[in-house]
Amino acid sequence: MNTIQIERSTTKKVTLRLIPFLFLCFTISILDRVNIGFAALQMNEDLGFSDAVFGLGAGIFFLGYFLFEVPGSAIMSKVGARKWISRIMVTWGIIAILMAFVTETWQFYTARFLLGLAEASFYPCMVHYLSGFYQSKHHAKAIAGFMIAIPAANAIGSPLTTFLLGIKWFDMAGWQWLFILEAVPAIILGIICFFYLDDTIQEAKWLTKEEKKWLINVTAKEQKEKKSVKNYTFWQALKDYDIIILSVAYFCWMMGYYGINMFLPTITNGLSAQTGLSTQALGWVIGLMYLFSMIVMYTVGLHSDKKNERRWHVASCLSVSAIAMVAAAYTIQTNVWLAFLLLTISLCGAFGAYSPFWAIPPSFLTGAAAGGGIAMINSIGNLGGFFGPYLVGWIRDLTGNFLVSMIFLGVSLILGGIIVSTLVKVSGKALVKGDDTANLKTAK
């Protein structure tokens, strides 16, 4: 086979082997992370939680996530992604089951905090793992391949979760069974992960010798080029200017995203009262909203790879999301279906930014430095997931509606887009301005 044929066959095998499995793992992780939003429809009333209490509990997950994200990634760089991903999934599955048995506010806060600790570094592990099996030019598409699990989990989980809310077995409420039944797959997949994934290309028995040789050579060459630009250690990457900029931008983005994500079932439940939708029908409507987000997310990833451009894809997506969210805030009381449409557009924009955004760090970092940089961004960024839901709940209790909250979230999103557009590269080179790969090669 010639080089082009080897590249195509190898990339196809890697994709079929890794993406579906990581997609499934990530889908379960997102379900266990955000099902709290649907559980709130019953849990808050059963346990007497206010919007502020729920918002703090939903957000405190990200405080635990923040504290252990970088240390967890450091451990991953030592023990390997395969073992660490397996450990993460089993422990978070166990803690997610315990969520079904909380009765007091402090138990709620503790369980959510521990869930964040358990899941910390899961996403950086997967991004780092995939970067070892793909060329840089395929990163955004590969990342989009498993990251569509985020909207997919919501698209599948919305009708599933609203269905589970309707069951009542052994004197346990639907919200309790929701936590239990959606956590068990995490434990099962965590065990499978240990035996299914390979730590290195050399260990991949599903590739031929020729394919292994080509993939090892091409990834080694790219790593050498990256090191000539930024030859960082794990801890040095944490202090890099571009990593700090990406971290701040992701913080603003996640504050806006999780603020709306955690409260979307509550917001749309209020809208459903005006349209006569049942709880189950509402689940299907929300699922459809996330289905559109899946399509947009993958399409933007493909277009970003085709143009080999990241920065403006991210900024434009977040800007669209922000404008649509603020517009939805002003139409909720006057035109319900237009509000649903605008919220869908806002979700599409927020999700569309994911693939090009996460293709940026591996474009100039490699090895342990890439793991550290990605962990830093995700750690600080997801801290926004703590402030977003908490502030939405607090503002909602203060004002009695979601108008001011949604305006705040929209401003946060557009600020994230503006910050991403200010990225620079060492030696005065543009980080992701135009052709990222070309800039990487010339910034020597």
Residue pairs with C-beta under 8 A, 6 or more apart in sequence:
1 9
1 210
3 214
6 210
6 211
6 214
7 135
7 214
7 218
9 211
10 207
10 211
10 214
10 215
11 134
11 135
11 138
13 206
13 207
13 211
14 133
14 134
14 207
14 215
15 142
15 145
17 204
17 206
18 130
18 133
18 197
19 142
19 145
19 146
21 193
21 196
21 197
22 126
22 129
22 130
22 146
23 145
23 146
23 148
23 149
23 152
24 149
24 189
25 85
25 89
25 126
25 149
25 189
25 193
26 123
26 126
26 146
26 147
26 149
26 150
26 153
27 149
27 152
27 153
27 156
28 89
28 153
28 182
28 185
28 186
28 189
29 89
29 92
29 119
29 122
29 149
29 153
29 186
30 149
30 150
30 153
30 154
30 157
31 153
31 156
31 157
31 161
31 182
32 92
32 93
32 96
32 115
32 119
32 182
32 183
32 186
33 61
33 115
33 119
34 153
34 154
34 157
34 261
34 262
35 157
35 161
35 178
35 179
35 182
36 57
36 58
36 61
36 99
36 112
36 262
37 58
37 261
37 262
37 263
37 264
37 265
37 266
38 157
38 158
38 161
38 162
38 165
38 175
38 178
38 265
38 283
39 161
39 165
39 175
39 178
39 179
40 49
40 54
40 58
40 265
40 266
41 165
41 175
41 265
41 266
41 269
41 279
42 165
42 173
42 174
42 175
43 49
43 173
43 175
44 50
44 51
44 53
44 54
46 173
46 175
47 102
47 103
47 104
47 105
47 108
49 57
49 105
49 108
50 393
50 397
51 266
51 393
51 394
51 396
51 397
52 390
52 393
52 394
52 396
52 397
53 105
53 108
53 393
54 389
54 393
55 262
55 263
55 389
55 390
55 391
55 392
55 393
55 394
55 396
56 109
56 389
56 390
56 393
57 105
57 108
57 109
57 112
58 112
58 258
58 262
58 389
58 390
58 393
59 258
59 262
59 385
59 386
59 387
59 388
59 389
59 390
60 109
60 112
60 113
60 116
60 386
61 112
61 113
61 115
61 116
61 385
61 386
62 116
62 254
62 258
62 382
62 383
62 384
62 385
62 386
63 113
63 116
63 383
63 386
64 112
64 113
64 114
64 115
64 116
64 117
64 118
64 120
65 116
65 117
65 119
65 120
65 379
65 382
65 383
65 385
66 116
66 120
66 379
66 380
66 382
66 383
66 386
67 116
67 117
67 120
68 116
68 117
68 120
68 121
69 120
69 121
69 124
69 375
69 376
69 378
69 379
69 382
70 121
70 238
70 372
70 375
70 376
70 379
71 121
72 84
72 88
72 120
72 121
72 375
73 121
73 124
73 125
73 128
73 234
73 371
73 372
73 374
73 375
74 234
74 371
74 372
74 375
75 84
75 121
76 84
76 121
76 124
76 125
76 128
76 371
77 234
77 368
77 371
77 372
80 199
81 125
81 126
81 128
81 129
81 197
81 199
82 129
82 193
82 194
82 197
82 198
82 199
83 194
84 121
84 125
85 122
85 125
85 126
85 129
85 190
85 193
85 197
86 190
86 191
86 193
86 194
87 190
88 118
88 119
88 120
88 121
88 122
88 125
88 190
89 122
89 186
89 187
89 189
89 190
89 193
90 186
90 187
90 190
90 191
91 118
92 115
92 118
92 119
92 122
92 183
92 186
93 183
93 184
93 185
93 186
93 187
93 190
94 183
94 187
95 111
95 114
95 115
95 118
96 115
96 179
96 182
96 183
96 186
97 179
97 180
97 183
97 184
98 111
99 111
99 112
99 115
99 179
99 183
100 172
100 175
100 176
100 177
100 178
100 179
100 180
101 107
101 176
102 108
102 111
120 379
121 375
121 378
123 374
123 378
124 371
124 374
124 375
124 378
125 371
126 146
127 143
127 358
127 361
127 362
127 374
128 370
128 371
128 374
129 197
130 139
130 142
130 143
130 146
131 139
131 362
131 366
131 370
132 200
132 201
132 219
133 201
133 215
133 219
134 142
134 219
135 218
135 219
135 222
136 222
136 362
136 363
136 436
136 437
136 440
137 305
137 308
137 437
138 305
139 305
139 358
139 359
139 362
139 363
140 301
140 302
140 304
140 305
140 310
140 355
140 356
140 358
140 359
141 301
141 302
141 305
141 355
143 301
143 354
143 355
143 358
143 359
144 297
144 298
144 300
144 301
144 302
144 354
144 355
145 298
147 297
147 354
147 355
147 358
148 294
148 297
148 298
150 297
150 351
150 354
151 290
151 291
151 293
151 294
151 297
151 347
151 351
152 290
152 294
154 261
154 286
154 287
154 290
154 293
155 287
155 288
155 289
155 290
155 291
155 293
155 294
156 287
157 182
157 287
158 265
158 283
158 284
158 286
158 287
158 290
159 280
159 283
159 284
159 287
160 283
161 178
161 182
161 283
162 279
162 280
162 282
162 283
163 280
163 283
164 174
164 177
164 178
164 181
164 182
165 174
165 175
165 178
165 279
166 174
166 279
166 280
167 174
167 177
168 174
169 177
198 204
198 205
201 207
201 212
201 215
201 216
201 219
202 212
202 216
204 212
207 215
222 366
223 366
223 367
225 440
225 441
226 363
226 364
226 365
226 366
226 440
227 366
228 444
229 364
229 425
229 426
229 440
229 443
229 444
230 237
230 240
230 364
230 365
230 369
230 426
232 240
232 365
232 369
232 372
232 373
233 368
233 369
233 372
234 368
234 369
234 371
234 372
235 372
236 369
236 372
237 243
237 365
237 368
237 369
237 370
237 372
237 373
237 376
238 372
238 373
238 376
240 365
240 373
241 424
242 364
242 423
242 424
242 425
242 431
243 361
243 365
243 373
243 376
243 377
245 419
245 420
245 422
245 423
245 424
246 357
246 360
246 361
246 377
246 420
246 423
247 376
247 377
247 379
247 380
247 381
248 380
248 419
249 314
249 381
249 416
249 417
249 419
249 420
250 357
250 377
250 378
250 380
250 381
250 382
250 384
250 416
251 380
251 381
251 383
251 384
251 416
252 384
252 412
252 413
252 415
252 416
252 419
253 318
253 350
253 353
253 381
253 384
253 412
253 413
253 416
253 417
254 381
254 382
254 383
254 384
254 385
254 388
255 384
255 385
255 387
255 388
255 391
255 409
255 412
256 321
256 322
256 325
256 350
256 384
256 388
256 409
256 410
256 412
256 413
256 416
257 350
257 384
257 385
257 388
257 413
258 384
258 385
258 388
258 389
259 388
259 389
259 391
259 392
259 405
259 408
259 409
259 412
260 267
260 325
260 343
260 346
260 347
260 350
260 388
260 392
260 406
260 409
262 388
262 389
262 392
263 389
263 392
263 393
263 396
263 402
263 405
264 286
264 343
265 282
265 286
267 332
267 343
267 402
268 282
268 285
268 286
268 340
268 343
269 279
269 282
270 402
271 332
271 336
271 339
271 340
272 278
272 279
272 281
272 282
272 285
274 336
275 336
275 337
277 285
285 340
288 344
289 340
289 343
289 344
289 347
290 347
292 344
292 347
292 348
293 344
293 347
293 348
293 350
293 351
293 352
294 351
296 348
296 349
296 351
296 352
297 348
297 351
297 352
297 354
297 355
298 355
299 352
300 313
300 317
300 352
300 353
300 355
300 356
301 354
301 355
301 356
303 313
304 310
304 313
304 355
304 356
304 359
305 359
307 313
308 434
308 435
308 436
308 437
308 438
309 356
309 432
309 434
309 435
309 436
310 356
310 357
310 359
310 360
310 363
310 432
310 436
311 356
311 360
311 420
311 421
311 423
311 431
311 432
311 433
312 421
313 352
313 353
313 356
314 353
314 356
314 357
314 417
314 420
315 417
315 418
315 420
315 421
316 417
317 349
317 350
317 352
317 353
317 356
317 417
318 349
318 350
318 353
318 413
318 414
318 416
318 417
318 420
319 349
319 413
319 414
319 417
320 345
320 346
320 348
320 349
320 352
321 345
321 346
321 347
321 348
321 349
321 350
321 352
321 353
321 410
321 413
322 346
322 349
322 410
322 411
322 412
322 413
322 414
322 417
323 410
323 414
324 342
324 343
324 345
324 346
324 349
325 342
325 343
325 346
325 406
325 409
325 410
325 413
326 406
326 407
326 410
326 411
327 342
328 339
328 342
328 343
328 346
328 406
329 402
329 403
329 406
329 407
329 410
330 403
331 338
331 339
331 342
332 339
332 402
332 403
346 410
349 413
350 413
353 417
357 420
358 374
359 436
360 423
360 431
360 432
360 436
361 370
361 373
361 374
361 377
362 370
362 374
363 432
363 436
363 437
363 440
364 425
364 431
364 440
365 373
365 374
384 412
388 409
388 412
391 405
391 408
392 402
392 405
392 408
392 409
395 404
395 405
395 408
396 402
396 405
399 405
423 430
423 431
423 432
424 430
424 431
425 431
425 439
425 443
426 443
427 443
429 439
429 442
429 443
430 439
431 439
432 439
433 439
